Amino acid sequence: MSQAQALLPELTAYKRWRTATHTLLVGLQRGVADPSPVSLEALSWYQALMALPVSKTSVLGDTVWDFNDDHPNAAMNVKGAKLRLSFESYPSVNPSAILEVKVALYCWLKMPSALRTFASPRSIKANTALSCMKAGLAFLDTMSGQARQLMTDEFFEVGYHGLTYFDAGMYREAARIHPYAFGRDLKQFFSLIRSPFLQEQIFDKPLPYVELESLTWAKVVKPADESEKTYRILPNEIFEKASREASFAVVDFLSALGEPVDDLMALTRQNASGYSLANAQELSSYNFELYVALRLRRKNYDSDAMADALSAAFGYVPAIFQSGSGRHDFKAAGTLLKLSDSKLDDDFRRYINFVSYSACYIVAQYTGMRPSELAEILVESCMEQENDYWLLISNVIKHRQGLAKLFDDKWIAIPIVRDAIRAACRIAKVKQNPYLFSSVDTVAQGAQASSMNSSGISYQFRAFFEEILTDEEFETLNFSPYTLRHTLAYQMARAELGLPFISYQLKHFSDLIGGAGQNKAFSAVTLGYGAIAEILSKGGRSSGKTPTQMAEEEYILNYCDPDGNYAGPNAESHKARMKKVFSGYMAAGYTKEQIITQMAKKRMAIINVGQGFCYGGQHEEFDESLPCLGGLRCNPNQCRNAVVTKAHAPKWREIYVQNSLALSSPNSAGVEEELKAAMEEARGVLEHLGEEIEV
């Protein structure tokens, strides 16, 4: 154990001084200052042990271990409590057991390879280790509390010399009432303290071996089921709705303020919809400036700070906002309100919040950043143009806490993402906060502006979805901070973007596998997002239903469902044919789901050409009458091989919108009838499918 001796010379003497240390700790617990029952040699050893530095600000003897200064570049959702452990939070555990846990944690952090307990022994992140220790200490606290009730505090303090004194029965009884769920952290804790290294260096006898999984736990963390991973993806209809509503809110906001808009298609569609939240709230550049002044005034900003903020926001201080009284440079909030016919009330505040939530959704959904990376975005400095591409800049924090600032990373920023950042820049003046993901409240003058952790980010997303979804849609929404990341990966895969591009956008470069060439090199981790591995794999096998099968079955169901809606001249005959096929199999005892599963396994050859499914040309010779050849334009009213399903509704909605926009253009003179005919055709298809006709 030369490594242990080099790092912790006192460690080899721990067993020698166990009894003396316990006596000393009991005395300290009782407030007895006289260390006479303990030899000077033992006392010297104990004092040296307590003085060992565990972090930049903590030593082993401290009641609180804090690692925040050791990781100044830690992710926003890690800083603070996740890098701090207070041993006083577990008052039922006696000092001897606390000391053993402290030494175990010290060894894990300083010499992880010596413990050889986990798969990656080279290093351990402080927040990971602390999370594990907190789970273990919480269980020890429950077990110690029961022991104190059974045998009195006095006997427990004196008679229990550490973790080896708990028997298997105590584990069983504690599990029944433990208020926290049994899961991975608690299992790791017991794997750690049962390691051969700690057994040799610390404990005087083996800990009782208890099969933790076999205990009757009051609460258990349900392990993630591989077959349920796809539920972390937003349903297609909610993804479309959220993208549309957020895009409209952002471009409408910018347009009303006279700001440039990059996503002209979104702006055109928003105008064509005739719906404008900005107009409903009477948003204008003047009213927005006035609202900034109101928010700052209500937050008790002084005149100089208000002037600085308004100058930064608009380049000047509107004279009409100033009182000219000499006592206060800016008018009172009530007087400021009278400067506009708009109410600028709680409804206006909620509108600004919704635009802020929308901008956050757009950035998260179309960059695929992790929550820790989203929390790092500074709206004023996060955009950068590189050649012909706009990039959004943040930091990849994962696995790199100590060196995060050296790894500034970039994500492709499509036009609507750039618009979202531009809108967030304006709203940042209201909040006086430079972070994209931050509280919607105005930061007090002189207070430190901060970003949000994962819980706050998740709350804002939920607030956004609650605003745009029906009660039924919202109640069924299965959402986590990583849902949007999985959804982006899934949607990019559906759009048949190559895995190298997906890996780039999701930032998984460290484990590229495969060979060179298009779609030949990709990240193994990326395959876990959005069920890409399952969607794109061929011939994979699993004991249960994989996301591959789920995706393929959904594809088949769109085409073959005997109860589905279809459009096109052969839709009715196709549906009748499907009913006949299904009724035959169902008469033989198969369920509809079993039939769909078998069809997916047979990999029925159907070509999705955007506006419909085509199975023409599979066995036939070249047919000049097929209108889709060349341009792949599937028209169900012209082609006998076309069947249109709900899967194609977005494409038909796009046809309706494009022709509607063209109809309002002065350049459309002379082709109005053709445009109207295309619109009616698209309308008919959408209505037949039971879909809403919306811009």
C-alpha positions as CSV (number, residue, x, y, z in Angstrom):
1,M,0.0,0.0,0.0
2,S,2.8,2.4,-0.9
3,Q,0.3,4.8,-2.6
4,A,-1.8,5.0,0.6
5,Q,1.3,5.7,2.7
6,A,2.4,8.4,0.4
7,L,-0.9,10.1,0.4
8,L,-2.1,9.5,3.9
9,P,0.7,8.3,6.3
10,E,-1.8,8.3,9.2
11,L,-4.0,5.8,7.4
12,T,-1.8,2.7,8.3
13,A,-2.2,3.6,12.0
14,Y,-6.0,3.9,11.9
15,K,-6.7,0.4,13.3
16,R,-4.0,0.9,16.0
17,W,-5.8,3.9,17.3
18,R,-9.4,2.9,16.7
19,T,-10.3,2.4,20.4
20,A,-8.4,5.5,21.5
21,T,-10.1,7.6,18.8
22,H,-13.5,6.4,19.8
23,T,-12.8,7.2,23.5
24,L,-11.7,10.7,22.4
25,L,-14.7,11.3,20.2
26,V,-17.1,10.2,22.9
27,G,-15.5,12.7,25.3
28,L,-15.7,15.5,22.7
29,Q,-19.4,14.6,22.1
30,R,-20.1,15.0,25.8
31,G,-18.1,18.3,25.9
32,V,-15.3,16.8,28.0
33,A,-12.1,18.8,27.2
34,D,-9.7,16.6,29.1
35,P,-8.0,14.2,26.7
36,S,-6.1,12.4,29.5
37,P,-7.7,9.0,28.8
38,V,-5.9,9.1,25.5
39,S,-2.1,8.9,25.1
40,L,-0.3,11.8,23.7
41,E,0.8,9.7,20.7
42,A,-2.8,8.8,19.9
43,L,-3.8,12.5,20.3
44,S,-1.0,13.7,18.0
45,W,-2.1,11.1,15.4
46,Y,-5.7,12.2,15.6
47,Q,-4.9,15.9,15.3
48,A,-2.7,15.2,12.2
49,L,-5.6,13.2,10.7
50,M,-8.1,16.0,11.4
51,A,-5.8,18.5,9.7
52,L,-5.5,16.7,6.4
53,P,-6.8,19.0,3.6
54,V,-9.7,17.6,1.6
55,S,-10.3,20.7,-0.6
56,K,-9.1,24.3,-0.9
57,T,-11.3,25.4,2.0
58,S,-11.9,22.3,4.1
59,V,-9.9,19.9,6.2
60,L,-10.9,16.4,7.3
61,G,-12.0,17.5,10.7
62,D,-14.4,20.1,9.5
63,T,-18.1,19.5,9.9
64,V,-18.7,20.9,6.3
65,W,-16.7,19.9,3.3
66,D,-16.9,22.4,0.5
67,F,-15.5,21.8,-3.0
68,N,-16.9,24.9,-4.8
69,D,-13.6,26.7,-4.9
70,D,-11.9,23.7,-6.3
71,H,-14.3,23.7,-9.3
72,P,-14.9,27.4,-10.2
73,N,-16.1,26.4,-13.7
74,A,-18.5,23.8,-12.6
75,A,-21.9,23.8,-14.3
76,M,-24.6,26.1,-13.0
77,N,-26.7,23.1,-11.9
78,V,-23.7,21.7,-9.9
79,K,-22.4,24.7,-8.1
80,G,-23.5,25.3,-4.5
81,A,-25.1,22.5,-2.5
82,K,-24.0,19.7,-4.9
83,L,-20.4,20.5,-4.1
84,R,-20.9,20.8,-0.4
85,L,-21.5,18.1,2.3
86,S,-22.5,18.9,5.9
87,F,-21.9,16.0,8.3
88,E,-24.1,17.8,10.9
89,S,-27.1,17.0,8.7
90,Y,-27.0,13.4,10.0
91,P,-27.3,13.9,13.8
92,S,-28.2,10.3,14.7
93,V,-24.9,8.9,13.3
94,N,-22.3,8.7,16.0
95,P,-18.9,10.4,15.6
96,S,-17.0,7.1,15.1
97,A,-19.1,6.2,12.1
98,I,-18.9,9.8,10.7
99,L,-15.1,9.6,10.9
100,E,-15.0,6.3,9.0
101,V,-17.2,7.8,6.3
102,K,-15.0,10.9,6.1
103,V,-11.9,8.7,5.7
104,A,-13.6,6.6,3.1
105,L,-14.6,9.7,1.1
106,Y,-11.1,11.1,1.4
107,C,-9.6,7.9,0.0
108,W,-12.1,7.8,-2.8
109,L,-11.3,11.4,-3.9
110,K,-7.5,11.2,-3.4
111,M,-6.7,7.6,-4.4
112,P,-9.7,6.2,-6.4
113,S,-7.5,3.5,-8.1
114,A,-6.6,2.0,-4.8
115,L,-10.3,1.2,-4.0
116,R,-10.8,-0.6,-7.4
117,T,-14.5,-0.6,-6.8
118,F,-15.9,1.0,-9.9
119,A,-15.3,0.6,-13.6
120,S,-13.5,4.0,-14.0
121,P,-11.1,4.2,-11.1
122,R,-8.8,6.9,-12.4
123,S,-10.7,9.9,-11.1
124,I,-14.0,10.8,-9.5
125,K,-15.9,14.0,-9.7
126,A,-16.6,15.7,-6.3
127,N,-20.3,16.1,-7.0
128,T,-20.7,12.5,-7.9
129,A,-18.8,11.3,-4.8
130,L,-20.8,13.7,-2.5
131,S,-24.1,12.5,-4.0
132,C,-23.2,9.0,-3.2
133,M,-22.0,9.9,0.4
134,K,-25.2,11.8,1.1
135,A,-27.3,8.8,0.2
136,G,-25.2,6.5,2.4
137,L,-25.2,8.9,5.4
138,A,-29.0,9.4,5.1
139,F,-29.4,5.6,5.4
140,L,-26.9,5.4,8.3
141,D,-28.9,8.2,10.0
142,T,-32.1,6.2,9.7
143,M,-30.4,3.0,11.0
144,S,-28.7,4.9,13.8
145,G,-32.0,6.5,14.8
146,Q,-33.6,3.1,15.2
147,A,-30.6,1.8,17.2
148,R,-30.9,4.8,19.6
149,Q,-34.6,4.1,20.2
150,L,-33.8,0.4,21.0
151,M,-30.8,0.8,23.2
152,T,-30.7,4.4,24.4
153,D,-28.5,7.2,23.2
154,E,-25.9,6.5,25.9
155,F,-25.3,2.9,24.9
156,F,-25.3,3.7,21.2
157,E,-22.7,6.5,21.6
158,V,-20.4,4.4,23.8
159,G,-21.0,0.8,22.6
160,Y,-21.0,1.4,18.8
161,H,-17.4,1.9,17.5
162,G,-18.4,2.4,13.8
163,L,-20.1,0.9,10.8
164,T,-19.1,-2.7,11.6
165,Y,-21.3,-2.7,14.7
166,F,-24.6,-2.6,12.7
167,D,-26.0,-6.1,12.1
168,A,-28.0,-7.4,9.2
169,G,-31.3,-7.2,11.1
170,M,-30.8,-3.4,11.5
171,Y,-30.4,-3.0,7.8
172,R,-33.6,-4.9,7.2
173,E,-35.6,-2.8,9.7
174,A,-34.2,0.5,8.5
175,A,-35.0,-0.3,4.9
176,R,-38.7,-0.6,5.8
177,I,-38.9,3.0,7.0
178,H,-36.1,4.8,5.2
179,P,-37.7,8.0,3.8
180,Y,-35.4,8.2,0.7
181,A,-35.6,5.9,-2.3
182,F,-33.1,3.0,-2.7
183,G,-31.1,3.4,-5.9
184,R,-27.7,3.6,-7.5
185,D,-26.1,6.1,-5.1
186,L,-26.8,3.9,-2.0
187,K,-25.6,0.8,-3.8
188,Q,-22.4,2.7,-4.7
189,F,-21.9,3.8,-1.1
190,F,-22.0,0.3,0.3
191,S,-19.8,-1.0,-2.6
192,L,-17.3,1.6,-1.6
193,I,-17.2,1.0,2.2
194,R,-17.0,-2.8,1.6
195,S,-13.9,-2.4,-0.6
196,P,-10.9,-4.6,0.3
197,F,-8.8,-1.4,0.7
198,L,-11.0,0.1,3.4
199,Q,-11.4,-3.3,5.0
200,E,-7.6,-3.5,5.4
201,Q,-6.9,0.1,6.4
202,I,-9.9,1.1,8.5
203,F,-12.3,-1.5,9.8
204,D,-11.4,-3.9,12.6
205,K,-13.7,-6.6,11.2
206,P,-15.8,-7.2,8.0
207,L,-19.0,-5.3,7.6
208,P,-22.1,-7.5,7.6
209,Y,-22.9,-8.4,4.0
210,V,-26.4,-7.7,3.2
211,E,-28.0,-8.2,-0.2
212,L,-29.4,-4.7,-0.5
213,E,-31.7,-5.5,-3.4
214,S,-33.4,-8.2,-1.4
215,L,-34.5,-5.9,1.4
216,T,-38.0,-4.6,1.7
217,W,-37.5,-0.9,0.9
218,A,-40.1,1.8,1.6
219,K,-39.2,3.5,-1.6
220,V,-37.3,2.3,-4.6
221,V,-35.9,4.2,-7.7
222,K,-37.5,2.5,-10.7
223,P,-34.7,1.6,-13.2
224,A,-35.1,3.0,-16.6
225,D,-36.6,0.5,-19.1
226,E,-34.9,0.5,-22.4
227,S,-38.2,0.1,-24.2
228,E,-39.5,3.3,-22.6
229,K,-36.7,5.5,-23.8
230,T,-38.7,6.8,-26.7
231,Y,-41.1,8.4,-24.3
232,R,-38.5,11.0,-23.5
233,I,-39.2,12.4,-27.0
234,L,-41.9,15.0,-27.6
235,P,-44.7,13.5,-29.8
236,N,-44.5,14.8,-33.3
237,E,-47.7,16.9,-33.0
238,I,-46.5,18.6,-29.8
239,F,-43.0,19.2,-31.3
240,E,-44.7,20.9,-34.3
241,K,-47.0,22.9,-32.2
242,A,-44.3,24.0,-29.8
243,S,-42.0,25.0,-32.6
244,R,-44.7,27.0,-34.4
245,E,-46.0,28.8,-31.3
246,A,-42.5,29.7,-30.0
247,S,-41.3,30.8,-33.5
248,F,-44.4,33.0,-34.0
249,A,-44.0,34.6,-30.5
250,V,-40.3,35.4,-31.2
251,V,-40.6,36.9,-34.7
252,D,-43.8,38.7,-33.8
253,F,-42.0,40.3,-30.8
254,L,-39.0,41.4,-32.9
255,S,-41.2,42.7,-35.7
256,A,-43.3,44.8,-33.3
257,L,-40.1,46.4,-31.9
258,G,-38.7,47.1,-35.3
259,E,-35.9,44.6,-34.9
260,P,-34.5,42.7,-37.9
261,V,-35.8,39.1,-38.3
262,D,-33.7,36.3,-39.8
263,D,-36.4,33.7,-40.1
264,L,-38.5,35.3,-42.8
265,M,-40.5,32.2,-43.4
266,A,-41.6,32.1,-39.8
267,L,-42.5,35.8,-40.0
268,T,-44.4,35.4,-43.2
269,R,-46.4,32.5,-41.7
270,Q,-47.1,34.4,-38.5
271,N,-48.4,37.4,-40.5
272,A,-50.5,35.1,-42.6
273,S,-52.0,33.5,-39.5
274,G,-53.5,36.9,-38.5
275,Y,-52.6,36.2,-34.9
276,S,-50.3,38.6,-33.1
277,L,-49.7,38.5,-29.3
278,A,-47.6,41.7,-29.7
279,N,-50.6,43.6,-31.2
280,A,-52.9,42.2,-28.5
281,Q,-50.6,43.7,-25.9
282,E,-50.0,46.9,-27.9
283,L,-46.3,46.2,-27.9
284,S,-44.1,49.0,-29.5
285,S,-40.6,50.1,-29.1
286,Y,-41.7,53.1,-27.0
287,N,-44.0,50.9,-24.7
288,F,-41.2,48.4,-24.3
289,E,-38.7,51.2,-23.3
290,L,-41.3,52.5,-20.8
291,Y,-41.8,49.0,-19.4
292,V,-38.1,48.6,-18.8
293,A,-38.1,51.9,-16.9
294,L,-41.1,50.8,-14.9
295,R,-39.5,47.5,-13.9
296,L,-36.3,49.2,-12.8
297,R,-38.2,51.9,-10.9
298,R,-40.3,49.3,-9.0
299,K,-37.1,47.5,-8.1
300,N,-35.8,50.7,-6.5
301,Y,-33.0,51.3,-8.9
302,D,-31.4,54.7,-8.4
303,S,-31.3,57.3,-11.1
304,D,-27.7,56.6,-12.2
305,A,-28.3,52.8,-12.5
306,M,-31.6,53.4,-14.4
307,A,-29.8,55.8,-16.8
308,D,-27.1,53.2,-17.4
309,A,-29.6,50.4,-18.1
310,L,-31.7,52.5,-20.4
311,S,-28.7,53.8,-22.3
312,A,-27.4,50.3,-22.7
313,A,-30.8,49.1,-24.0
314,F,-31.7,51.9,-26.3
315,G,-28.6,54.1,-26.7
316,Y,-30.2,57.1,-24.9
317,V,-32.4,58.0,-22.0
318,P,-35.8,59.2,-23.1
319,A,-36.3,62.7,-21.7
320,I,-40.0,62.1,-21.1
321,F,-39.2,59.5,-18.5
322,Q,-37.3,62.0,-16.4
323,S,-38.9,64.1,-13.8
324,G,-36.8,67.2,-14.0
325,S,-37.7,68.0,-10.3
326,G,-34.1,67.8,-9.2
327,R,-35.0,65.4,-6.4
328,H,-35.4,62.3,-8.6
329,D,-34.2,62.1,-12.2
330,F,-36.9,59.6,-13.1
331,K,-40.6,59.8,-12.6
332,A,-42.4,57.6,-10.1
333,A,-43.8,54.3,-11.3
334,G,-47.4,55.6,-11.2
335,T,-46.4,58.7,-13.2
336,L,-44.5,56.6,-15.8
337,L,-47.6,54.4,-16.3
338,K,-49.6,57.5,-17.4
339,L,-47.1,58.1,-20.3
340,S,-48.8,55.3,-22.3
341,D,-52.3,54.3,-23.3
342,S,-51.2,50.7,-22.9
343,K,-51.9,49.0,-19.5
344,L,-48.4,47.5,-19.1
345,D,-50.0,45.4,-16.4
346,D,-49.7,41.7,-15.3
347,D,-51.0,40.6,-18.7
348,F,-48.1,42.4,-20.3
349,R,-45.7,40.9,-17.8
350,R,-47.0,37.4,-18.6
351,Y,-46.6,38.2,-22.3
352,I,-43.0,39.2,-21.9
353,N,-42.4,36.0,-19.8
354,F,-43.9,33.9,-22.6
355,V,-41.7,35.4,-25.2
356,S,-38.7,34.7,-22.9
357,Y,-39.8,31.1,-22.4
358,S,-40.3,30.8,-26.2
359,A,-36.8,32.0,-26.9
360,C,-35.4,29.5,-24.4
361,Y,-37.4,26.7,-26.0
362,I,-36.2,27.5,-29.5
363,V,-32.5,27.6,-28.4
364,A,-32.8,24.4,-26.4
365,Q,-34.8,22.5,-29.0
366,Y,-32.7,23.5,-32.1
367,T,-29.3,23.2,-30.6
368,G,-29.7,20.1,-28.4
369,M,-27.6,21.5,-25.6
370,R,-27.5,19.8,-22.2
371,P,-29.0,21.8,-19.3
372,S,-25.6,22.6,-18.0
373,E,-24.6,24.1,-21.3
374,L,-27.8,26.0,-21.7
375,A,-27.2,27.6,-18.3
376,E,-23.9,29.1,-19.6
377,I,-25.4,31.1,-22.5
378,L,-24.8,34.8,-22.2
379,V,-27.2,36.5,-24.6
380,E,-25.0,39.5,-25.5
381,S,-21.9,37.5,-26.5
382,C,-23.1,34.0,-27.6
383,M,-23.4,34.5,-31.4
384,E,-20.5,34.3,-33.8
385,Q,-20.3,34.1,-37.5
386,E,-17.7,31.7,-39.0
387,N,-17.5,31.8,-42.8
388,D,-21.1,31.3,-44.0
389,Y,-22.4,29.9,-40.8
390,W,-23.7,31.4,-37.6
391,L,-22.7,29.6,-34.5
392,L,-24.0,29.8,-30.9
393,I,-21.3,29.6,-28.2
394,S,-21.4,28.0,-24.8
395,N,-19.3,25.6,-22.8
396,V,-19.2,21.9,-22.8
397,I,-18.9,21.2,-19.0
398,K,-19.5,17.5,-18.8
399,H,-16.4,15.6,-17.7
400,R,-14.3,18.8,-17.7
401,Q,-15.1,20.8,-14.6
402,G,-11.6,21.9,-14.0
403,L,-10.8,22.9,-17.6
404,A,-14.2,24.1,-18.8
405,K,-13.0,27.5,-20.0
406,L,-10.6,25.8,-22.3
407,F,-13.4,24.1,-24.2
408,D,-15.6,26.7,-25.5
409,D,-17.9,24.9,-28.0
410,K,-20.2,26.0,-30.8
411,W,-23.5,24.9,-32.1
412,I,-25.1,25.6,-35.5
413,A,-27.5,28.5,-35.1
414,I,-30.3,28.4,-37.7
415,P,-32.2,31.6,-38.4
416,I,-34.9,31.1,-35.7
417,V,-32.2,30.5,-33.1
418,R,-30.6,33.8,-34.0
419,D,-33.9,35.5,-33.7
420,A,-34.5,33.9,-30.3
421,I,-31.2,35.2,-29.0
422,R,-32.0,38.7,-30.4
423,A,-35.3,38.6,-28.6
424,A,-33.6,37.4,-25.4
425,C,-31.2,40.3,-25.6
426,R,-34.1,42.8,-25.4
427,I,-35.7,41.0,-22.6
428,A,-32.4,40.8,-20.7
429,K,-32.8,44.6,-20.2
430,V,-36.0,44.0,-18.3
431,K,-34.5,41.3,-16.2
432,Q,-31.1,43.0,-15.8
433,N,-29.6,39.5,-16.2
434,P,-27.2,38.5,-19.0
435,Y,-28.0,34.8,-18.9
436,L,-30.5,33.3,-21.4
437,F,-31.9,30.9,-18.8
438,S,-32.6,33.0,-15.8
439,S,-35.4,34.1,-13.5
440,V,-38.0,36.3,-15.2
441,D,-37.8,38.7,-12.2
442,T,-35.7,41.8,-12.3
443,V,-32.4,41.5,-10.5
444,A,-32.1,44.0,-7.7
445,Q,-29.5,46.7,-8.1
446,G,-26.1,45.5,-7.0
447,A,-27.2,41.9,-6.7
448,Q,-25.3,39.1,-8.5
449,A,-27.1,38.0,-11.6
450,S,-27.2,34.2,-12.0
451,S,-28.4,31.5,-14.3
452,M,-30.7,28.7,-13.5
453,N,-30.1,25.1,-12.5
454,S,-31.7,22.1,-14.2
455,S,-34.8,22.4,-12.0
456,G,-35.3,26.0,-12.9
457,I,-34.8,25.3,-16.6
458,S,-37.3,22.4,-16.4
459,Y,-39.8,24.7,-14.7
460,Q,-39.5,27.3,-17.5
461,F,-40.1,24.7,-20.2
462,R,-43.1,23.4,-18.3
463,A,-44.5,27.0,-18.0
464,F,-44.1,27.3,-21.8
465,F,-45.8,24.0,-22.6
466,E,-48.6,24.7,-20.1
467,E,-49.3,27.9,-22.0
468,I,-49.5,26.4,-25.5
469,L,-51.0,22.9,-24.8
470,T,-54.5,21.8,-23.9
471,D,-55.0,20.5,-20.4
472,E,-55.2,17.0,-21.8
473,E,-51.9,17.4,-23.8
474,F,-50.1,18.9,-20.8
475,E,-51.2,16.2,-18.4
476,T,-49.8,13.5,-20.7
477,L,-46.5,15.3,-21.3
478,N,-43.6,13.2,-20.0
479,F,-40.9,15.8,-19.8
480,S,-37.4,16.1,-18.3
481,P,-34.5,18.6,-18.9
482,Y,-33.1,16.2,-21.5
483,T,-36.4,15.7,-23.5
484,L,-35.6,18.4,-26.0
485,R,-32.1,17.0,-26.6
486,H,-33.6,13.6,-27.3
487,T,-36.3,15.1,-29.5
488,L,-33.8,17.0,-31.7
489,A,-31.8,13.8,-32.2
490,Y,-34.9,11.9,-33.1
491,Q,-36.2,14.6,-35.5
492,M,-32.8,14.9,-37.2
493,A,-32.7,11.2,-37.7
494,R,-36.2,11.3,-39.2
495,A,-35.0,14.0,-41.5
496,E,-32.2,11.6,-42.5
497,L,-29.4,13.9,-41.5
498,G,-26.1,12.0,-41.2
499,L,-24.9,10.9,-37.8
500,P,-21.7,12.9,-38.1
501,F,-23.8,16.1,-38.2
502,I,-25.9,14.9,-35.2
503,S,-22.8,14.1,-33.3
504,Y,-21.5,17.6,-34.0
505,Q,-24.7,19.3,-32.8
506,L,-25.0,17.1,-29.7
507,K,-21.2,17.4,-28.9
508,H,-20.1,13.8,-28.7
509,F,-16.7,13.8,-30.3
510,S,-14.6,12.0,-27.7
511,D,-15.8,8.5,-28.6
512,L,-16.2,8.6,-32.4
513,I,-16.3,5.1,-33.8
514,G,-16.4,3.7,-37.3
515,G,-14.4,4.7,-40.4
516,A,-14.0,7.7,-42.6
517,G,-16.5,8.7,-45.2
518,Q,-20.1,10.0,-45.2
519,N,-22.2,8.5,-42.3
520,K,-19.3,6.1,-41.5
521,A,-18.0,7.9,-38.3
522,F,-20.4,8.7,-35.5
523,S,-20.6,8.9,-31.8
524,A,-21.6,5.8,-29.8
525,V,-23.2,8.1,-27.2
526,T,-25.2,9.9,-29.8
527,L,-26.9,6.7,-30.7
528,G,-28.5,6.7,-27.3
529,Y,-30.3,9.9,-27.9
530,G,-33.8,9.9,-29.5
531,A,-33.5,6.1,-30.0
532,I,-31.2,6.7,-33.0
533,A,-29.3,3.5,-32.5
534,E,-32.6,1.5,-32.6
535,I,-34.1,3.6,-35.5
536,L,-31.1,3.2,-37.7
537,S,-29.8,-0.2,-36.7
538,K,-30.5,-3.1,-39.0
539,G,-31.2,-6.6,-37.7
540,G,-30.7,-5.7,-34.0
541,R,-32.2,-8.2,-31.5
542,S,-33.5,-7.7,-28.1
543,S,-35.5,-9.8,-25.6
544,G,-38.1,-7.0,-25.4
545,K,-39.6,-4.6,-27.8
546,T,-36.9,-2.1,-28.8
547,P,-37.4,1.5,-29.9
548,T,-36.5,0.2,-33.4
549,Q,-39.5,-2.0,-33.5
550,M,-41.6,0.8,-32.0
551,A,-40.5,3.2,-34.7
552,E,-41.0,0.7,-37.5
553,E,-44.4,-0.3,-36.2
554,E,-45.5,3.4,-36.1
555,Y,-44.4,3.7,-39.7
556,I,-46.4,0.6,-40.7
557,L,-49.4,1.7,-38.7
558,N,-49.5,5.0,-40.6
559,Y,-49.9,3.0,-43.8
560,C,-51.8,-0.1,-42.8
561,D,-54.1,0.8,-40.0
562,P,-57.6,-0.6,-40.9
563,D,-59.1,2.1,-38.7
564,G,-57.0,5.0,-40.0
565,N,-57.8,7.9,-42.2
566,Y,-56.5,8.1,-45.7
567,A,-56.7,10.4,-48.7
568,G,-56.4,9.9,-52.4
569,P,-58.5,8.2,-55.2
570,N,-57.6,4.7,-54.0
571,A,-57.8,5.5,-50.3
572,E,-61.1,3.7,-49.7
573,S,-60.0,0.6,-51.6
574,H,-56.8,0.6,-49.7
575,K,-58.6,0.8,-46.4
576,A,-61.0,-1.9,-47.4
577,R,-58.0,-4.1,-48.4
578,M,-56.4,-3.5,-45.0
579,K,-59.6,-4.3,-43.2
580,K,-59.9,-7.6,-45.1
581,V,-56.2,-8.5,-44.3
582,F,-56.6,-7.7,-40.6
583,S,-60.0,-9.4,-40.2
584,G,-58.5,-12.6,-41.5
585,Y,-55.6,-12.6,-39.1
586,M,-57.8,-11.4,-36.2
587,A,-60.2,-14.3,-36.9
588,A,-57.3,-16.6,-36.4
589,G,-56.7,-15.1,-32.9
590,Y,-54.1,-12.4,-33.6
591,T,-54.5,-8.9,-32.1
592,K,-54.2,-5.8,-34.2
593,E,-50.9,-5.0,-32.4
594,Q,-49.5,-8.4,-33.1
595,I,-50.3,-8.1,-36.8
596,I,-48.6,-4.6,-37.0
597,T,-45.5,-6.0,-35.2
598,Q,-45.2,-8.9,-37.7
599,M,-45.6,-6.5,-40.7
600,A,-42.8,-4.4,-39.3
601,K,-40.6,-7.4,-38.9
602,K,-41.2,-8.3,-42.5
603,R,-40.1,-4.8,-43.4
604,M,-42.8,-4.0,-46.0
605,A,-41.3,-2.0,-48.8
606,I,-43.0,1.4,-48.8
607,I,-41.5,4.6,-50.1
608,N,-42.3,7.8,-48.2
609,V,-42.0,10.6,-50.7
610,G,-43.0,13.5,-48.4
611,Q,-46.7,14.0,-49.4
612,G,-47.7,10.4,-49.4
613,F,-46.6,6.7,-49.4
614,C,-45.8,5.3,-52.8
615,Y,-45.6,1.6,-53.6
616,G,-45.6,2.1,-57.4
617,G,-42.7,0.7,-59.4
618,Q,-42.0,-2.2,-57.1
619,H,-42.8,-4.9,-59.6
620,E,-43.8,-2.9,-62.6
621,E,-41.7,-1.7,-65.5
622,F,-40.9,2.0,-66.0
623,D,-44.3,3.8,-66.1
624,E,-44.3,7.3,-67.7
625,S,-47.7,8.0,-66.2
626,L,-46.4,8.2,-62.7
627,P,-46.2,11.9,-61.8
628,C,-43.6,11.5,-59.0
629,L,-40.7,10.3,-61.2
630,G,-37.9,12.8,-61.1
631,G,-39.3,15.4,-58.6
632,L,-40.8,12.8,-56.2
633,R,-44.1,14.8,-56.0
634,C,-46.7,12.5,-54.7
635,N,-50.2,13.7,-55.7
636,P,-52.9,11.3,-54.5
637,N,-55.4,12.8,-56.9
638,Q,-53.3,11.9,-59.9
639,C,-51.4,8.7,-58.9
640,R,-53.0,5.3,-58.4
641,N,-50.0,4.3,-56.2
642,A,-50.4,7.1,-53.7
643,V,-51.8,6.7,-50.2
644,V,-51.7,9.7,-47.8
645,T,-51.7,9.3,-44.0
646,K,-51.5,11.5,-40.9
647,A,-47.7,11.1,-41.2
648,H,-47.9,13.4,-44.3
649,A,-50.1,16.1,-42.8
650,P,-47.2,18.5,-42.2
651,K,-46.2,18.4,-45.8
652,W,-49.8,19.0,-47.0
653,R,-50.1,21.8,-44.5
654,E,-47.0,23.3,-46.0
655,I,-48.5,23.1,-49.4
656,Y,-51.6,24.9,-48.2
657,V,-49.5,27.7,-46.5
658,Q,-47.1,28.2,-49.4
659,N,-49.9,28.6,-51.9
660,S,-51.9,30.9,-49.5
661,L,-48.8,33.1,-49.2
662,A,-48.3,33.1,-52.9
663,L,-51.9,34.1,-53.5
664,S,-51.4,37.3,-51.5
665,S,-48.3,38.3,-53.4
666,P,-48.6,40.8,-56.3
667,N,-46.4,38.6,-58.4
668,S,-49.2,36.0,-58.5
669,A,-51.3,37.8,-61.0
670,G,-52.7,35.4,-63.6
671,V,-52.1,32.2,-61.6
672,E,-54.7,32.8,-58.9
673,E,-56.9,29.9,-60.0
674,E,-54.0,27.4,-60.0
675,L,-53.0,28.5,-56.5
676,K,-56.5,28.3,-55.2
677,A,-56.9,24.8,-56.7
678,A,-53.7,23.7,-54.9
679,M,-55.0,25.1,-51.7
680,E,-58.3,23.4,-52.0
681,E,-56.6,20.1,-52.8
682,A,-54.4,20.4,-49.7
683,R,-57.5,21.5,-47.6
684,G,-59.4,18.4,-48.8
685,V,-56.5,16.1,-47.9
686,L,-56.1,17.6,-44.5
687,E,-59.8,17.5,-43.7
688,H,-60.0,13.9,-44.9
689,L,-57.3,13.0,-42.5
690,G,-59.0,14.8,-39.7
691,E,-56.2,17.4,-39.4
692,E,-56.6,21.1,-38.6
693,I,-55.8,23.5,-41.4
694,E,-53.5,25.9,-39.6
695,V,-50.7,28.2,-40.8
